[in-house]
């Protein structure tokens, strides 16, 4: 059998790019096949455009605050087309580093077209049959559309995270179905840019995968900003009424708006791969892989959102690297995530990091926690930006097993805690680590000092210290 490639990577998102680059670096003849645009959802419809919008809208919010403080005069009304152009410019800048031309310079061959398996070792792309020793499937995910659950949804115009950034005119009233990170980040951004925003969710709270205290803080922040949040058991109908779209809940409430965004989650993109021909099976809608990311076909591995419910670019990249390492090199490495971390880029931000099973162990009271509020941090006070807190989770040996940071720059602050978790550091290590004053990250040290002092002074050593101090034995 003639082998055309050592490695074929199917899907050019974060996992696929990481996999293809690593494959080429270690000398494998590598082909990257992408059905649409290199970069995947992260570059075109996910992290890059959404964080660009978050950044733009935060600057608009800062201008509003300065006006309220009479520090600047009224400026011209926002032209939403400038938002669109800014987002597209950021996308283009990042895409330039991952374009087919840029990848070819790294030794990666690129083919644009849909891949379809026709055997356990062969795919077909654009009527061309290609053979490889190993395959990595990294086709990512796409927005879930509840056409069957919401009557009339398929008959009206609505947006998803994949199309909302195509808007060139600011929605007058944006109605969002869903209460997760996409809904909250985009809802707050559009509100800051001038839209009226209503979020409808069938969850019991916003951001249900985050800490309840953090979710409540975001809810109260949204209330202050004028973002309406509606909690309901079920959404039953959506219909077009003249210039408005109406969304109707099971209890009969009707919410009307000019535009509708559906953001209830994502599903793996696998339908056109013809996986049956390659003897690749699914489990609960995801590609079934073992701990080494290998499918039941020994030639084929998979990584990213097509195998994992953790829908984060950094997780996809990590898994893409492990998949290639195991596909091409000896002594396979487990892809089991030692810990997981993410940030929700609302204002305030919510950043989490923790070992597997953290929340279950918290509920079982096997872990303790220490809290510290951002309003006790000098930099936050000087910036008038004190909404937030930090929680550090500890095992019985006072080693850090997880953390939650809520506030400005939370996504940046969390990284020293990720390192502490990975290295199984004690909380006293953070307490004794010099932090620059005045910075937001001092909240981590202040929380660690609080816990270290409590542990020291409450025990036998603490009692001894107090006795020695009282007797002035060393003065």
Residue, then its C-alpha position, 0 to 999 in steps of 0.5 A: x500500500x502506498x502511503x501519501x502522508x504520515x499524518x492527516x489532520x482533519x479540522x483546522x481549529x485550535x486542536x488541528x493547528x496544534x496537531x499539524x504544527x507538532x507533526x511537522x516539527x517532528x518530521x512527519x509528512x503532514x496534511x491539514x484538511x479544513x472544510x471551510x476556513x483555517x483557524x476554526x471557530x476560535x478565530x472566526x466566530x469564537x474567542x477572537x471576535x468575542x473578545x475583540x467585542x468585549x474590549x471595544x465595548x469596555x472602552x465605550x463603557x469607560x467613555x460613558x463613565x468619564x462623561x458621568x464624572x464630567x471628565x470629558x465632553x459628550x462625544x459623537x454617537x457610536x457608529x456600530x459599523x466601526x465595531x464590525x470593522x474593528x472585529x474583522x481587523x483583529x480576526x485578519x491580524x490573527x488569521x495571517x499567522x495561521x493562513x495556508x500560506x503561513x502553514x506551508x512555510x512551516x512544512x504543513x501541506x493544506x487542503x481546503x475541502x470536506x473530508x470523508x472516510x472511505x476506508x479505515x486508512x483513506x479519505x476523500x477530499x474534493x474527489x481526491x483519495x488520500x491515504x495516511x498512516x495516522x489520522x487526527x480528527x479535530x473537527x470541533x463543534x457547532x452551535x446547538x439549534x433547538x429547532x425541534x424544541x422551540x416551535x416556529x424557530x426554524x421559520x424566523x431569522x435568528x443569530x448564533x455565535x457563528x453569525x452574530x458578528x456579521x451584523x453591521x447595525x446595532x440591534x435595538x433590542x437583542x433577546x438572547x436564549x441561553x444563560x452561559x458564557x456566550x450569552x453573558x459575554x455578548x449580552x453585556x457587550x451589546x448592552x454597553x454598545x447601546x442595545x437593550x438586552x434581555x437574557x432568557x434561560x431555562x437554567x436556575x441561574x446564570x453561568x451554571x457551571x461557575x460558582x453560585x456566588x460568582x453567578x449571583x454577582x453577575x446577575x446583580x451586575x446585569x441588573x444594575x446595567x439594565x440587562x433583564x434576565x428571565x428564568x423559566x422552565x421552558x421556551x415553547x415558541x418563537x415567531x415573527x410579529x411585524x418588525x419584532x421577534x416574540x419569544x414565548x415561555x411555558x408560563x405564558x410570558x412573551x418577550x419581544x425584541x428586534x433581534x434574537x441570538x440563540x446560544x444554548x451550547x454546542x455539539x460536535x461537528x461530525x455528520x459528514x465524516x462518514x465515520x462508520x467507514x473507518x470503524x470509528x464509534x461515538x459515545x453520547x454524541x462525541x467520538x469515543x476515544x481511550x485515555x490516549x485519544x485513540x479511537x477503536x481504529x488504531x490508525x485514527x485519533x481524535x482531539x478537541x471539542x469533538x471528543x470533549x465537553x470542555x469547549x475551550x481553545x486551550x484544552x483543544x490545543x493541549x489535546x491536539x498535542x497529546x493526540x499527535x504525540x501518541x499517534x507518532x511517538x512511542x510510550x503514549x501519554x495519558x490525555x487525562x487533564x490533571x486540572x482544568x481552568x477557564x475564564x468567563x470574560x464578563x465584567x467582572x471576569x470569572x476565572x476558575x482552576x481546579x483538580x478533577x472532582x473539586x466541586x464534589x469534594x467541596x460538597x463532601x467537605x473534604x476541601x476547605x476554602x479561604x475567601x478574600x474580597x477585592x474591596x480590600x485590595x488597594x489597586x482595586x480601590x484606586x481604580x474604583x473597581x472593587x466588585x469581586x473576590x478570590x476563593x482558594x480551595x485547600x486539602x487537609x494538608x493545606x495544599x492548593x487544589x483549586x481557586x476562583x478569582x472574580x474581578x478585573x483581570x481575573x483571567x490573568x491573575x489565575x495563572x499563578x494559582x494554576x501553577x500552584x495547583x499543578x505543583x501541589x504547593x501549600x498556601x503558605x508558599x503563595x503567602x511568602x511569595x513577593x507580589x508587586x504593590x499595588x496590583x490586582x494580583x495581590x488579592x491572591x497573596x492577601x488571601x493566602x496570608x489570611x489563611x496562613x496566619x489563621x492556621x499558624x495562630x489557631x494551633x499549638x504553635x500559635x499559642x506558644x507564639x502568644x505566650x513568648x510574645x507576652x513574656x517578652x522573652x526575646x526582646 
